[in-house]
Amino acid sequence: MSIQWFPGHMNAARKKAAESMEKTDLVIEVLDARVAHASRNPMINELRLFRQRPALLILNKADAADPECTRLWLQRYQTQPGVKAIAISCKKPGDVARIPDVCLTLAPHRGTVQKPLRMMIMGIPNVGKSTLMNALLKRRVANVGDEPAVTKTQQRLDINERMMLTDTPGMLWPKIAYPQDGLKLAASHSVGRNAYIEEEVAAFLGDYLLGNYPALLLARYGKLDGIADGVALVEAIAKRRGFRLKGNVLDLEKAALTLLTEYRSGTLGRISLETPEQVDAMLAVPPEAEPVDLDDGDGSDA
């Protein structure tokens, strides 16, 4: 299943972001810590590298991600030139309070009243960018919602007299090369629901969780005996929760949504859907080839 989602407003947002980048000193890219590679938009990286701007990568939702996976992703990103990376939960004021000082270290020639630090905050949909904006400014300036693409226009705001921030709409890129990336983004609710079938995404998620987090599934759904793949897991959830339609037919759609919702909300526990090692294995195979099986990766079984 190949998932693609690039609404018209995203193309306009890309053009506007490219224009604004010229007058930006620093790019803040917000990632979902649970999918720290899949949620990094290559289009954003290309724009900032063209303008030679440093980047602060914020791995948001770190409180929902596997801490060991997050540590590995921070370690990797910190080695990239002109990049700093931190892991936070934008719902924790103490985490958010760290961001301005880190930004100043990336652009030491700015950050005065005469030369304010001009930052642009970017990211794919539904990674918590608007919540982070509101927390940084300590007031509601951006709409927050549980659906992707809530923000559709750019706005510029002052954090203080030394720092200003341009907010941009969430942007995906026109073609997601690896189907697994699209599935991870769909599972994490970063693409519109009209772009995927929930049962197929839940089956993908179930496969990964069975291979990497069986203890969390056991704690939530009970014994896994005889459950060999994600499809069987969705069926088992339907049976155990009593999800049935007329004629005593299993309601697999409701069971799939249950699995997705309990992953997204953190009810299942702290989970990441990729490690650097797994991503390296995926990228080693051309996109048009068969997807890499990630079930046997080194994700922890916390």
C-alpha positions in Angstrom: 0.0 0.0 0.0 1.5 3.3 -1.1 0.2 6.3 0.8 0.5 9.8 -0.8 -1.2 12.9 0.5 -0.3 16.4 -0.8 -3.3 18.8 -0.7 -3.2 21.9 -2.9 -2.5 24.2 0.0 0.8 22.4 0.8 2.2 23.3 -2.6 1.4 27.0 -2.0 2.9 26.7 1.5 6.1 25.3 0.1 6.5 28.3 -2.3 5.8 30.7 0.5 8.3 29.0 2.8 11.0 29.2 0.2 10.4 32.9 -0.1 10.5 33.4 3.7 13.6 31.3 4.2 15.7 34.1 2.7 14.9 36.3 5.7 15.3 33.5 8.2 18.3 32.8 10.4 17.3 29.5 11.8 14.9 26.7 10.9 13.1 24.8 13.7 11.8 21.5 12.4 9.4 19.7 14.6 9.5 15.9 14.3 7.4 13.2 15.8 9.8 11.3 18.1 8.0 8.0 17.4 8.9 8.3 13.7 11.9 10.5 13.8 13.0 9.7 10.3 9.6 9.3 8.5 8.5 12.6 9.9 11.5 14.6 8.7 10.4 16.3 5.5 13.3 16.2 2.9 11.8 19.2 1.2 12.4 21.3 4.3 15.9 20.1 4.5 16.6 21.0 0.9 15.2 24.5 1.4 17.3 25.2 4.4 20.5 23.7 2.9 20.0 25.9 -0.2 19.9 29.0 2.0 22.7 27.5 4.3 20.6 27.9 7.4 21.2 25.9 10.6 18.5 23.7 12.0 17.1 22.8 15.4 15.4 19.4 15.2 12.8 19.0 17.9 11.7 15.4 18.6 8.3 16.2 20.0 6.1 13.6 21.8 9.2 12.1 23.3 7.1 11.1 26.3 5.2 8.7 24.0 8.2 7.4 22.2 10.6 4.6 23.2 13.3 6.4 25.1 16.2 4.2 23.8 15.1 4.8 20.2 14.9 8.5 20.9 18.4 8.5 22.3 19.7 6.8 19.2 18.0 9.3 16.9 19.4 12.3 18.9 22.8 10.7 18.7 22.5 10.4 14.9 21.1 13.9 14.3 23.7 15.6 16.5 26.5 14.5 14.2 25.0 16.3 11.2 26.6 19.7 10.3 24.7 22.7 11.3 22.1 20.7 13.2 21.2 20.4 16.9 18.5 18.0 18.1 16.6 17.9 21.4 13.7 15.7 22.6 10.8 17.2 24.3 7.1 17.1 25.1 5.6 20.4 24.0 3.0 19.9 26.7 5.7 20.3 29.4 6.6 23.9 30.1 10.0 23.0 31.3 10.8 21.3 28.1 9.6 24.2 25.9 11.6 26.7 28.0 14.9 25.1 26.8 14.2 26.0 23.2 15.1 29.7 23.0 18.5 29.3 24.5 19.4 26.4 22.2 18.3 28.5 19.2 20.6 31.3 20.2 23.6 28.9 20.2 22.9 28.1 16.6 22.9 31.7 15.4 25.2 33.6 17.8 25.4 36.6 15.5 21.7 37.3 16.1 19.5 37.7 19.1 19.8 41.3 20.0 17.3 44.2 20.0 19.1 45.6 16.9 19.3 42.1 15.2 16.5 39.9 16.5 16.9 36.2 15.8 14.5 35.3 13.0 13.2 31.7 13.2 10.9 29.7 11.0 9.1 26.7 12.6 8.3 23.9 10.2 7.2 20.3 10.1 4.8 17.8 8.7 1.1 17.8 9.8 0.1 16.8 13.3 3.5 16.7 15.0 2.4 19.3 17.6 3.8 22.3 15.9 0.8 24.6 16.8 0.9 23.4 20.4 4.6 24.2 20.6 4.0 27.7 19.1 1.4 28.4 21.7 3.7 27.2 24.5 6.6 29.3 23.3 4.6 32.4 23.1 2.6 31.6 26.2 -0.6 32.4 24.6 -2.9 30.9 22.0 -1.8 32.1 18.6 -2.3 28.9 16.5 -5.2 26.6 16.2 -4.7 23.1 17.6 -6.5 20.0 16.4 -6.3 16.3 16.3 -6.6 16.2 12.5 -3.7 16.9 10.1 -3.3 20.2 8.3 -5.1 22.5 10.8 -2.7 25.4 10.1 -3.0 26.5 6.4 -1.4 30.0 6.4 1.9 31.5 7.5 2.1 34.0 10.4 4.9 35.9 12.0 5.0 36.6 15.8 7.4 38.0 18.4 8.6 35.7 21.2 10.3 38.7 22.8 12.2 41.8 21.6 15.2 39.7 20.6 13.4 36.7 18.9 10.7 36.4 16.3 9.1 33.3 14.9 7.4 32.5 11.6 4.8 29.7 11.8 4.2 27.7 8.6 1.5 25.2 7.7 2.3 21.5 8.1 3.9 20.2 4.8 4.4 16.7 3.5 6.3 16.2 0.2 4.8 15.3 -3.2 6.0 11.7 -3.3 6.7 9.4 -0.3 9.3 7.1 -1.9 9.1 4.2 0.6 5.7 2.8 1.3 6.8 2.0 4.9 7.3 5.7 5.6 3.8 6.4 4.4 2.4 3.7 6.6 4.3 4.9 9.7 3.0 8.5 9.1 -0.6 7.2 8.7 -0.3 5.1 11.8 0.9 8.2 13.7 -2.0 10.3 12.2 0.1 12.7 10.1 -1.8 12.2 6.9 -5.4 12.7 6.1 -7.8 9.8 6.7 -8.9 9.9 3.1 -5.4 8.8 2.0 -5.4 5.4 3.6 -7.5 2.4 4.7 -7.4 2.1 8.4 -7.5 -1.7 8.4 -4.4 -1.9 6.2 -2.5 0.6 8.4 -3.5 -1.2 11.5 -2.3 -4.5 10.1 1.1 -2.8 9.3 1.2 -1.4 12.9 0.3 -4.8 14.3 3.1 -6.5 12.4 5.6 -4.1 13.8 4.3 -4.3 17.4 4.3 -8.1 17.3 7.9 -8.1 16.2 9.2 -5.3 18.5 6.8 -4.7 21.4 5.1 -8.0 22.2 5.1 -7.4 25.9 3.1 -4.2 25.5 0.5 -6.0 23.3 0.3 -8.8 25.9 -0.3 -6.3 28.7 -3.0 -4.6 26.8 -4.8 -7.3 24.8 -3.9 -10.6 26.6 -2.3 -13.7 25.3 -0.8 -13.6 21.8 -0.8 -17.4 21.1 -1.7 -18.1 17.5 -1.5 -14.4 16.5 1.1 -14.5 13.8 0.6 -11.2 12.0 -1.1 -7.8 12.2 -4.3 -9.0 10.5 -4.7 -11.7 13.1 -4.0 -9.2 15.8 -6.8 -6.9 14.6 -9.2 -9.9 14.4 -8.2 -10.9 18.0 -8.9 -7.4 19.2 -12.4 -7.5 17.6 -13.1 -10.8 19.3 -11.8 -9.9 22.7 -13.6 -6.5 22.7 -16.8 -7.9 21.3 -16.7 -5.7 18.2 -19.4 -7.2 15.9 -21.7 -6.2 13.2 -25.1 -7.6 12.2 -25.0 -11.3 11.6 -22.3 -11.7 14.2 -19.6 -10.6 11.7 -16.4 -9.2 13.3 -16.2 -5.4 13.1 -12.6 -5.2 11.9 -12.8 -1.5 11.1 -13.6 -0.7 14.7 -10.9 -3.0 15.9 -8.3 -1.4 13.5 -9.3 2.1 14.8 -8.9 0.8 18.4 -5.4 -0.4 17.8 -4.4 2.9 16.0 -6.0 5.1 18.6 -4.4 3.2 21.5 -1.0 3.6 19.8 -1.5 7.3 19.0 -2.7 8.1 22.5 0.1 6.3 24.2 -2.3 3.9 25.9 -0.2 0.9 24.6 3.0 2.4 26.1 6.1 4.2 24.9 6.6 3.0 21.3 8.7 4.1 18.4 8.1 2.7 14.9 11.7 2.9 13.6 15.3 2.8 14.8 18.3 4.2 12.9 19.4 0.7 12.1 16.0 -0.2 10.6 15.9 2.9 8.5 19.4 2.3 7.2 18.2 -1.2 6.1 15.2 0.3 4.4 17.2 3.0 2.6 19.7 0.4 1.4 17.0 -1.0 -0.9 15.8 1.1 -3.9 12.3 2.4 -3.4 10.8 0.4 -6.2 12.0 -2.9 -4.7 10.2 -5.0 -2.2 9.8 -3.3 1.3 12.2 -4.3 4.0 10.7 -6.5 6.7 11.1 -4.5 10.0 9.5 -7.0 12.3 12.9 -8.3 13.5 14.4 -4.9 14.2 16.1 -3.9 17.4 13.2 -1.9 18.9 13.0 -2.4 22.6 10.3 -4.5 24.2 9.6 -2.2 27.1 
